[in-house]
Amino acid sequence: MRQAAKILNMKFKRGTYLFLIIIIFLACILTNMYVLNETRVIRRYDEADRISESITFSKMISNKEYRQTFSYLLKLDRNGHPKLVPFLGGISLAFLTQHNLQDIDLMILFTNAVFIFILLFSVYKISFLICNNKIIGLFSVFFLLCSPMVFGHSRILMLDLPLAAMVSLCFLTLLKTRNFKSFVFSIFTGIVMVFAQLTKEASVIFIFPLLLYYFFKSIYIPGSRRQKIINFTSVVFIFFTFISLIYFRQENQTSLNVYLVNFFSTDTQYSIFHYLKCFPVFYLGLLFSIAVVPITIYSLWKIKKENKFLIFWFLIPLLIFTLSSNKDNRYMLPLLPAFFLLVTLNIFKLPSRIKKTYITILVFCSLAQYIILNYLPDLMSYPLNRNGLLCMKNDEQNKDFCIAYNTRMFLFKERDFYVREKIISFLNQRQNHARVWAYYRKAIVAMFFLSLIQACIVVCVTGSA
């Protein structure tokens, strides 16, 4: 009887955690809908290419030109990028067009929702496989979606958030192989690796170092060494067989060479410490970065006892991209799941009272900066508002224009792009305090309701931890 009650309690907790993850997922989607509805966007640079490719796919699919669609999918773009993400965007846009809902923002929301769900599910399940604790996965998922880089990229059509999702899914299937004992999950791992490589060409840098580490670690575990070697070989064979059909095509050689030249180029405007400098601001947010300092120091002090799988997931690609001259703020996004899993895992090693207090502080900081960057007015001086750049409103003409073009990773809000002289003259004018206070009232209400969500999460989860 007691054991049956214990099983029922475990099932109830599992259902509660899944319900909370679904709530977090829906909150992210609703926030994106709000921000995109409030913002007219000009999509530029790489994102414009992804949208253009999605529109091309949409037209081909709508016209039932499936052979041309497949040929276009196999062709890399001029910078060596594969086209799986634009292909999914094209499917979304074709579906929306069929129902008279054709809209670029909706297409982006539909496409990114798929990858956000994969990302959340993978991180949640990885936490259970690594530390047999789904509560750690729940908080890791929460912190992950409150990251400025993650929620910023969830409302644009770029390849880095989808890559983070596919890398996480790949590592989930890799762990499911149980040290390469499972042939079925080894096949799944090879297939997911192919899809990750079709998401972005840089996936091999994130996946292969950890794949090799996990294989050599598995070899030294006693039992069925021959089967492990066969399964590992199957993974590598599936990956290279399918990838060679795309990357070794004659028409893709020029694009691939362009990417390799850019990656190994010695010409760069960034310092070797670029990612270490931008990580606290762009990836974690200032509030969370300050709050997470003690547990980071604690983790570095006990780094030899840390989970090696998560450590290698985070450190090896960071080192490779640090040494590469081809740097951009967004390139390290696939490392965030490992970082938040490490942080949460170390927090749950603390004494119960300290753990609950620290988790509460981190949840509050995450929610606070999430509200600040998504719901507070555009007059803030923080370099990452909800659109990733400092924008201000011209009340006389009721138009928005870009003032500080200081990042390239979020939305670009430019209804009117004024010349520098007009920008500087407007900066010297007095701000509209009534409008600012109206935004702050809305933010206070949002803070109240999100604080209730925070309280529910802390009570439901840490209370049973």
N, C-alpha and C positions, 0 to 999 in steps of 0.2 A: 504493500500500500504506500509506504513511504517512498519507495523507488518510483512508483507510478506518478506520485505527486511531483517528484523531482524532475521526471521527464516532461511532465506537463508544464512545469515552471520554466524549463529550458526552452521549450517550444514557444511559450509566451514571450520570453525575452527575445528570442530570435525574430519573432513576428514584430515585436516592438522596434527592434533595431532596423529591420527592413522598412517598416513604416516611416521611421524618422529619416532614413536615407531618401525615400521617395518624397517626403516633405521638403528636404533640402534641395533635391533635384527640381521640384516644381517651383520652389522659391527662386532658384536661379533663372529658370525659364521666364517666370513672371517679371522679374526684375529686368531681364533683357528686353522683354516686350515693352515695358514702361520706358526704358531709356531710348530704345529705337523709335518709339512713338513720339517721344519728346524731341527727337533730334533728326534733322535732315542731314544726310551724310553724302559726302563725295568720297567715293572709294578710289584709292590711288595706289601707285607702285605695284608691289606683288599682288595685292588683293585685287586690283583691277584685272590682272591677268587671270586669276582664279575665277572671277565672276564671268569674264569673257568666255573662258573655256566651258563653264557651266551652262551658259546660254547656248553655246554651240552644241553641247551634248543634249540640251533640252530640245532644240530644234530637230536634231537627228532622231531622238527617241519619239517625239511627237509625229514625225513623218515616217516612222517605222523603218528607218534606214539603219538596221542593226549591224550590217557588215561594216558600214562606214563608222558607226559608233565604236565597234571593236577595234578597228584600225586606228582610230583617233586615240583610243585609250592606251594603245601600245606605244604611242609616239610621245617622247619626252618633249617638254617645252624648250625654249632656247637657252634656259639656264640649267637644264638637266633635271628639272622637277618632273616626277611622275604625275598621273592625272586621276588617281582614285578618288580624291576628295572632290574635284570638280565634277567627276562622273556622278557621285552621289548627289551633289548639288544640282546637276542636270536632271536627275530622276525626280528630285523634290520639286524643281521648277516646272517640269513637265506635268507632274501631278497637280500642282497649284494652277497651272494654266488651263488644264482640263476642267477644273472647277471654277474658272473665272476668278481666281485669287492670285494671279501672277504678280509677284512682288519680290524684289531682291532681298529685303529684310526678312520676310517670311521664309524665303528659301534658305537664308543663312541660319535662321533659328531652327528650322527643320533639320538641316544637315548637322549642325553642331550639337543638337539635342541627342543625336545618335551617339556621337563620340563622347559627350559628357556622361551619358548613361554607361557606356563601356568603361570609361575611366573610373566612375564611382564604384561600379560593381567589381571591377578588377582590384582596386585598392582595398575595398572591404573584404574580399575573399583572401587576398594575399596576407592580410593581417592575421587571419585565422590560421593559415597554413604555416606562417613563420612563428607566431607566438601563441597560437591556440586561444586567441582572445579577440572576439569581434567588436568589443567596446573600443579597443584601440583603433580598429578600422573605421568605426563610426566617427570618432573624433578626427582621425586623419582626413576622412572625406570632408568633414565640416570645415577644417582649417584650409584644405585644398581649394574648396570653392570660394572661400573668402580671400584667397590670394588675388591681388590686383592683376597679376599677369594672367591668371586663369579666367577670372570673370571678364577681363578685358578682351581676351581672345575668343571668348565664347560668343561674342556678338560681331565678329568679323570673320571673313572667309580666308583664313590663312592655314598653313599646314602644320603648325607647331602644336596646337592643342590636339588635333587628330593624331599626330605622332605620339604625343604623351599617352593618349588612350590606347593606341595599338601596342606601344612598348609595354605598358602595364599589363595588357591582356596577354602579350607574349610571355612575360615573366610569370603570370598566373598559370598558364598551361605548362610552362617549364617546371614550376614547383609541383604541378599535378603529376608529372612523370615519376615522382618519388625516386629521385636520383637515377633517372633513366631506366627504371624497372618496367614502366608501363609503355608498351609499344603504341597503344592507341593515342595516348596523350603526347607521345613523341611525334607522331604524325600530325596531330593538331598543332603542336609547337612549330613544326616546319611550315605548315600552311599559314599560321598567323604571322610568322616571320616574313613570308612572301607578301602578305597584305600590308604589313608594316613598311616594307621596302617600297611598295607601290604608293604608300601614303607620302613618304618623303625619303629622298635618297640618303639622308644622313642617319637613317635608322640603324644601319649596320654598325655605326660607331657606338650607339647606345646598347645594342643587343649582343654583339659578338663577344666583347670582353667578359660579360657576365655569363654567357653561354659556355665559354671555355673554362671559366672558373668553376662553374657548377659541374661540368663534366669531369674535370680532374679531381674535384672534391668527391664526386660519386665513385670514381675509380678506386679511391683509397678506402671506401667503405666495403667491408667484406661481403661477398656474395654476388653471384651471377655477373661477373665482370664481362664475360663474352656478350651477354645480352645487352648490357649497358653500352658497349662499344657499337653493337649493331644498331641500337636505337639512336645513339648520337650520330652515327653515320647516315642514318635515314633522315634525320633532321637537316643535316648539312646538304645531303643530296637533293632533297625536295626544294630547299631554298635556292641553291645554285642552278638547278635545272630550270625552274620557272623564271627566275630572275634573268638568266642568260637569254631567254626568249625576247626580253625587252631591251635590256641594257647593251646587249651585243648585236642588236640589229644595226645594219649599216646606216640607216637614216638617223640613228640616235648617237652615233659616234661623236659628232661635232658638239652636241649639247653636253654629252658626258665629259668631253675634254675641257669644255668651258668651266664646268663645275670643279673638276679636279685642279685646274689651273688657279681658280679663285681660292680653293681651300688651302692649297700649298703655297700660295703667294706670300712673299715676304713684305709686301707693301701694305701697311695698315695704319689707320689713324688712332687705334686703340692701344692702350698700354697692356702689359701682360696681366695686370691686376683688374682689368675691366670688369670681369664677371663678379669678382669679390666685392667690388665697389657698388655695382648696380643691384646685387642680390638683395640687400636689406630693403631698398626702396621699391624696386620694380616687382620683385617676386614675393616678398613677405609683407611689405607695407611697414611704415615707420613704427606704428603702435605695436604691432605684433613683433617686430624686430627687437624693440626695446624689452618687451616682456619675455622674449624667448632667450635672452642672453644668459641667464643663470643655468638653464638646462643645457644650453649649447656648451658652456664651459664644463659642466658636469660630464657631458658626453665625450668631449675631447680628453678629459682627465682619465676616463675609463674606456678609451677607444679600443683597447685590445680585447675588451669583453663585449664589444658591440657585435651585432649581427653582421657577419661578413658579407652576406648577400646584399643587404641594404647599403653597406659601406661602399662596396664595389660598384653598385648601381649608381651611387652618387658621385664618387670620387674619380673613377677612371674616365668617364666622358668629360667631366669638368676639367681634368688635366689635359686631355687631348684638345679640347676646344680652347683652352687657355693658351696652349702652345701654338695653335693655328692663328694665322693672321686674319682669317675670315670670321669676324666677330659681329654679333648683333645681340641686343638685349634679350630677344625672344628665344635664342637658340637653346637655352638651358631649361626650357619649360618641362621636358620629359624627366628631369631630375627631381622635380618638386614632390611627386608621390613618395620617393625614397626619403627625402628630407623630413616630411611631415610624419611618416611612419616611424622614423628614428626618434624624432622629438616626442611623439606620443608614447612610444614604447619606453623611453627613459623616464617619462613622467610617471608611468604606472609602476615603475620600480621604487618610487619614493614611498615613504610612510603614508598611511591612509589619509591622515588629516592634512598633511602638506600637499598630497596629490589632489585632493578635492579643491583646496584653495587655489592651487596653481592652475588647474584646469578651468576653474571659474574665471580667473583673471584672463587667461588666454582666450576663452570664449567671448568674454566681454570686449577685449581688444579687437578680436576679429570682427565681431558685429559692429563695433563702433567705426572702424575704418571702412567696413563695407558700406555702411550708411553714409559716411562722409564722402566717399568716392562715387556713390551712385545717386544720392538723393539731395545732397546739399547744393547750394547755388554755384553757378559757374564762375562766380567772382572770387573763389578761393585762390590763394596763392600757391597751394600745393601743386607740384608739377604733374600729378596724375589725378585729374578729376575724372568723372565718369567717362569722359571721352579721351582720356589719355593725354590731353594737352590743355593749356590754359586758354579758355575762351571767355569772352565777355559779350554782353548784349548792348547794342546801341538802341536806347529807348526811343530816340527821336524817329528813327526809321524802322524800328522793330525788326532788325536784322542781326543775325549773329555773325561774328567774324573771328578768325583765328588770330590770337596775339602771340602765343609762344609755340612755335613748331618744334617742340623739344623731344618728342618721342615719335616713333613710327610703328607703335604696336597696338594701338587701340583705334577708336573711331577718329575720323578726321572731319570735324564739324566746321564747315566753311560755306555758309549761305552766300556770304560776300567776302572775298579776300581783298582787303584794303591794302593800300600801299603803306610802307613803313611810317611815313610822316603822319598819316591819319591815325595809325595805331598809337604812336607815341603821344599825339595830341589828346586822344581819348583817354589814355592812361592818366593824364593830369586832371581830368574832370572828376567831380565828386561822384561817388557811387550812389545809387538809388537805394537808400537804407530801408524804405518801406518794402520794396520788392525783396530785398535780402531777408528781412524779418519774416516775410510770408513764407519764404523757402525754409527758414529755420523752424517755424511752427510746424510745417509739414514734416520736417526731419525729426522733431521732438516726438510727434505722434508715431512716426515709424519706429523710432528708438524704443518707445514704450512697448509696442506690440512685439518687436523683435527681442526685447528683453524678456518678455513672457516666454517666448520660444526658448531663449537661452536658459531660463529657469527650469522649464520642463525638461530640457535635455540634461541639465546638470542633476536634477532630482532623480529622473528616471534611470540615468546611466551610472553616475558616480555613486549613487545610493546603493546600487547593487554590485558595485565593483569590488 
